[in-house]
């Protein structure tokens, strides 16, 4: 998905500055996309020129003026058209954990156990955050929240099963 569509999507949730858009990608959206400030601001400038967003400048005391962007009706239409232009492509998983585990045959059992334990904690924490977040009754946000919680539960279940079977093998080998 391109950065302009991502910006329109964030602005469809409410007005925001470029900085606030970037911060949203450090929050709940961090597991979906990671746009940089260097890509957000040019996209916002183009969306403004194209009439997809409006920009209001707010002066601030002892700070540079703050530009706050809002999606326009044309922007909402463009967002919908872009989202409906094709079915979403396959998910891409970029994971240092999975790359590390790919080479588990050359790693120590203690390191593997620590990595799996850490990953279980990560998914448990993420699942708890998703569980506690209210989505304001929006069916789409509830779907994404539920999907995320299901992925976390499945990952924890799989990792705990693998960890138990690894510990069982080590116990049998030691006996």
C-alpha angles and dihedrals in degrees: 000000000000124000094247091058091047091052092048089050093052091046090050085065091054143305118300144165120245089257091052091050090053091047090054087060088055089052128048095340095053092102093054106045140355110203118177128231085245091064100037099058097050089047091051091049091052093045089052092049090048093051094244093119134021124220127214119191115218117193115222129199113252091354136083117270115277121231113213118194129207128186115246126215088259088052092051090051092047090049091052093046092049093048091048095043092092139351112271116272123239119296114257117217116202107185131163086191093059092046090051092048090049086069096041091125089074096043128089117257089238092056092048091049091050091049092049092045090051091049092050089053090048093053093043090052094046091047091051091051091050091046092053097046117098113213099201097246094292107145093211094052091046089052092052091045092050092046091051092049091050091050091050093049092048092048092049092047092050095044093048090050091050091046092051093047091049091050090047091053091048090050091050092047092051092050 
